Amino acid sequence: MKLLVIGSGGREHAIATKLLSSPKVTNVYCAKGNIGMIKDGIEPVDIAEDDHEALIEFAKKHQIDWTFVGPEVPLLNGIVDDFEKAGLKIYGPRRNAAMIEGSKEFAKKIMQQNNIPTADYQVFTVYEEAKEYIEKMGAPIVIKADGLAAGKGVVVAETEFEALEALKEMMVDQRFGESGTRVVIEEFLEGQEFSLLAFVRGEEVYPMVVAQDHKAAFDGDKGPNTGGMGAYSPVPQIPEWMVQTAIDEILQPAAKGMVENGTLFNGILYAGLIATDEGPKTIEFNARFGDPETQVILPRLTSDLAQIFDDLLNGKNPVVTWDHELSCLGVVVAAEGYPGEYLKGAPIPEFTDTVTVSYAGVAEDSGNLVTDGGRVYLVAATGNDLKEAQKKVYDALSIVDTDGTFYRIDIGDKAIKGSL
């Protein structure tokens, strides 16, 4: 099979590498991809994610068997709809189903209609009304831009001042543009977060193993929200009954509810969850693989990822199996200044084969890889437990030059040391 992956980050690097490991796959192209992917035999294609016409033409010309969509923006731009109209196979939700990620309000309505446990919330389009609500409710409280904000449009405000500042940034200063003209304000939920993803085809749900992401920029979950600074899987502090409850009471009803809503979902459904004293509750839904969760989940998949997608696209029942004895941990290396303005052009080191590297914000300079984005690359390792995987990653990072970049040194500590 010849396959096309849409996207250019570390998530797409991990997906494309896993697809290429299938004996049934000869070529994996990635549009736009990045220069670092070449190391793993992936073929970058210089076509922008939003150039649907050129991507369709490429898929036809190169006789691509099917396409997989990595990021959320192409999904919300209707890339699946356009490929299907052109008679091409593509795995991912159509535009109307991708709204489960594209609008926090849409997602909340799906949750409400299907009795999916989540935080109480209100939606606001008028700044003064939202401000009054925050002053009435107090803190801690959660402020979310309704639309896409690259993983940065959610503020968990510890104080009322912080909440009002976040609200002003979104609604008055329009930090996230149109995405912040509507805001969802939620009650704060206490507990540990975890990510539960599934392959979905209509009402069929095939769950993955869980992971835990680290959103804050700095150690101890301090600093601004980012797209994710590291992840690990499994999450031993989340009991199995909690995961099963989340499958039964969150994922399954969401898939069924999307069908009943007339927005049938085919693709990767990501549930961002929190383990509360009352059981799992839903923070958000995404319409695609998470980044960096993908890079720690896929190494634990023992069945053929390409075959799974092929079966889902061709009306067959996929075989989805996992290594429940294996642990995986990944640490994101980001450019200095991220998630604000960041440095570019710092050299990227070579790593030993004890770890895998998924490249994201990289470019080439005189034949060498240099930093060119906020999140530059992710270093991951597997082990018999999380402690072993964590040691491999930090040992590998400690012996290379990471000038011009930074990374958290506590990824996995919540599970390994029980530190919160």
N, C-alpha and C positions, 0 to 999 in steps of 0.2 A: 504493500500500500504506500501511496505518496500522500502526505498529510500537510496541511497548512495550519499554523497557530497564529492567531492575531494577538499582538501585544509586543512589548519590548523589555519587560522587567524581569526581576529574579523569579517571580512566580511562573512566567512563561518559559524561562530557561529551565526550571525544574520540570514543568509539564512536558516540554519538548524532549528533554533528555530521557524521561520515563517512556514516552511514546517511542523514541528511537531504540530503546532497549528491547522492543518487541521483535521477535523473529519474523513477524509478518510485515514489518515496516522497512522500507528501503530508504526513503527520504523524508525529512521533516524540515519544512520551510517555516520561517518566522517573520511576520511583517509587523513592524519594521525590524524587530529583533534588536540585538546589539552585538558589537564586535567581539565581546567576550564569549558569546555562544559558540563561535567557530571552534573553540577548543574542544567542544563535545560533539562535533560533527553536525551541528545544526546549521542550516543555510539561511542567513538573514536575507530579507527581500526589501529593497528600498522603496516601499509603498506605504504611505501614511494610513493609519487605522481608519481615518474618516473618508478615505478615497474608495468608496465601495465599488464604484465602476471598475477601477483599475484592479482591485482585489478579485473581483468576479472574473475579469478578463484573464488574470494570472491563473486562477484556479482552473479555468476552462483550457487554457493553452497548455498547462503542465499536467493536465488530467489528474487533478487532485481528487482523491477518493472522498474525503470530507474535510471540513474545516472546524477547528475548535477556537472559541473566543475566550481570551483571558480576561481583559479588563471590562469594567462596567460601562464606560462611556460609549464604545461602539455598540453595545447591546441597547443602550437607551437611544442611540442614533438610528436604530432599526437595521443593523447589519444582517441579522438573522432573517428578517422579513425580506430584505433585498436579495440575499442569496437564494432563499426558497423560491422567490418569484422567478429567479433566473434558472430554476431547476437544479440547484446545487444542494448537496447535503451539508448541513452545518449543525453543530451541537451547541446549544445555548438558548436562553429564553427569547421569545419575540419581544418587541418594544413594549407592548401592553403588559406583559408579565414581568419584564425587568423593572417596572414601576415599583415593585416590592422593595427595591433598593433606591430607586430614583426619587421617591417621595416618602418621607417618614410618616406623613398623614395617611397615605394609601396603605402603608404597612400596618399602621395602628388600626385602621378600619378592618383589614383582613383579620387581625388578631381579635378584635372586638366581636366581629360577626361569627367567629369560630371558637369562641371561649378559650382562646390561647392565653395562658397566664403572662401578664406583662405589667409594667408600672402604670399607675393612673397618670393621665396626661390631659393637657389642653393645647389647642392650636390657636395661634395668634397671627394676625396680619397687621395689626395696629400697635405701634411701639408703646404708646401710653397705657393701653390695656394690658399688654404683657408686663410692663413695669409695675403696674398696680398689683397684678397677680403675684409677682415675685415678692413684693413688699408684704402682701397678705400671707403668703405661704412660708416665707423665711428660707433658711438654708440648713443643711445641704440640699441642693436642687440641681436638676440636670437641664441644660439648655441645648437644643439641637437645631441646626439649620435644616429646613425641610428637604432641600435638594442635595445634590452631590457636593462634597467639599474635600475630596481626596483623603478621607479618613480624619480630617482635622476639624470638622464642623460640629463636634460634640464637646461641651464643656461641663465637667462635673464640678460645680461651684461649691466650695466649702463654706463661703461666707456670702451674705446678701450683696455686699459690695462687689465681690467677684462675679456674681450672677448678673448684676446690673451692668457691669463693664462688658461682659460677654454679649449681653443682649444689645447694648449700644453698638458694639463692633459689628454684629450681624445685621441689625435692622436699620441703624442710622448711618454708620460708616460703610456699610455694605462690603465688608471684608470678603465675603463669598459671593458677591454679585447677586444675581437673581435667586440663588439658593437660599439666601438669608432673608428674603422679603417675607417669607412665612417661617415661623419658628414653632417647634413643638417643645413644650415645657413639661417635664416629667418629675414625678416623685423620685427621690434618691433611694436606691435599693442597696441593702447591705449584703456583702458576700463576695465570694471569689468568682471572677468571670471565666468562662470557657467557651470554646468555639466548637460547634457540632455541624459538620457539613454532610451533604448527602447527594448522590446521583439521583435525579428525579426525572421521571417520565410520566406526566399526568398525575395520577393518584399513586403511582408506584414510587416507593422511597427505598433507596439502598444506602444506609448510613455508613459514614466513615468513622475512623477512630477519632477521639476528641483531642484537641490541642489547647494550649493557653498562650495567648499573645501578650506582648508588653508594649502598650501604646505610648507611655510617657518617655520623653527623650533621655532622662537621666536615671541613675541608680536610685533605688528606693521608690520608684514610681513618681519621681519629682520632675518638674519642668513641663513644657508644653506638650500637647498631644501631637503624635506623629502618625505616619502610615503604619508604624510597627517597628520596634527595635530588636525583636527576637521572639522566638517561640519554642515550645517543646511539646512532645507527645510521647507517652501518655500523660495524663494529669491525675496522679495517684490520689490527690486529696479530694477529687470528685468521685464519690462512690458509684458503683455500677448501677445501682437502682435509680440514681439521679439521672444518669445518661439514658437509661431505658424509659424513664418517665418523660424525659425530653423528647425522645423519639415518638412515644405514644401520644403525648399531649400537646406537642408543639410542631414537630416536622410533619407527621401524618395529617393532622387537621389543616395545616397550612397548605399542603399539596392539594388536599381534597377541596379546601375552601377556594383555592385559586381556580380550580376547574369549575366549581359552582358559580364563581364570580364572572365567568366568561373570559378569564385570562389564564388559560391552561399553561402550566409551567413545565418546560423541558430544559433541563440544564443542571447546573450545580446550585443547590440551595444552601446558603450559609446562615446558620442561626447563631447570633451572638447572644450568649446566655449568661445568667448569673445564678449561682447556687445560693438560694435564700433558705431561711429556716422553714419556710412553707413549701419548699421544693424549687425546681428550676423556673425561672421567669425569663421572658424574652426582652433583650435590650434592643436588638435590631435584626433585620433580615438583609442579606446581600444576595445578589443574583449571580454570583461567580465564586471561584476559589478565593480564599484569603491570601494575603501576602503580608507576613511571612509564614502563615500556617501551612501552606502548600508544601514548602520546602522541608517540613518536618513530618508531614502526614504521608506523602507519597513514598518515602523510603520504607515505610512499614507495609505498603501494599504488596502482597505476594502474587496476586493475579495480574493479568496482562491489561494495562490501562487502555491501550489501543483497542484491544478486543472488547473491553467494557463499552467504550464509546461506540464501536462498530455495532455491537449487539443492540444498544439503546436506539441507535439510528435506524436499525433494520428490523425492529419489532421482535427481537429475541430477548430472552431473559439472561442478563449478564451474570457471570460468576464473580463475586467480589469477596476476596479473602485477605486477611491481615495477619501479620506476625505479632502476636500479643506478648511475646517475650522480648521483643526488640524495643529499645528506646531511641529517640532522636531529638537532638537539640540544635538550634541554629541561632547565631548572633549576627545582627545587621551591623555592618560598618558604614557609617554615614559621614558625609563631608562636614568639616568644621562650619558651624553656623546653622546647620539644618535644625529645625524646620523653617528657619528664617532664610535670609540671604546666605549663600554658602560658597565656599572656595571651590575652584575647579583647577584641574591640571596637576594634582598631586599624583606621584607614581603609585601604582598598585603592585603589591608584592606577589611573588609566586609562593604557593603553599605546598606542603608535603601531601602525599596521597593518603594520609590518615583522615583527611577531611575532604568534603566536596564544597565547591564554590559556585554559587549562583550569581551571575553578574546582572547588574541593573543600570545604574547611572555611570556608564563607562564610555570612553572614547579612545582613539588611537593617536599616539604622538610619536613619530619617528620609530614606528614598529613596536612601541611599548603601550601597555594599557595605562590610562590615567583617569582620574575622577572627572565626572562630567554631569553628575546629578546629585540629588539630596541623599537618597539611600543608594550607596555605591555597589555593595555586594553583600552577600550573606555567606557565612562560613558555618557548615553543618557537619555533624558527626553522629554516628550511631554507636550504641553500646548495649551491654546486657542490662544496664540500668541508667537512669538519668545522670547520676554522678559520674559514671565512666564517660558518657557522651559529652557532658559539660567539660570534663578535664581535657579531653582530646581537642575540643574547640579552643579553649583558652590557652592550652599549651601551644597550639599552632599559631595563635595570634601573638603570643608573648615573644616569639623568636623572629618576627618580621618587623619591618619598618612601616608604621602606620601614621607617619607624619601627615598632617593636613586632614586627618579623619579622626573620628572618635567612636567608641562603642560602650555599651553598658557592660559592667563586669558581674552583674547579678542575675543574668538570665537563668531561670530554673531554680533559683534559691527558694522560692515559695514552696516548691515540692521537695527539694533536697534538704533544706535546713529548717523548713517550716516557718521561715521569716515572712512577715506580712508588711 
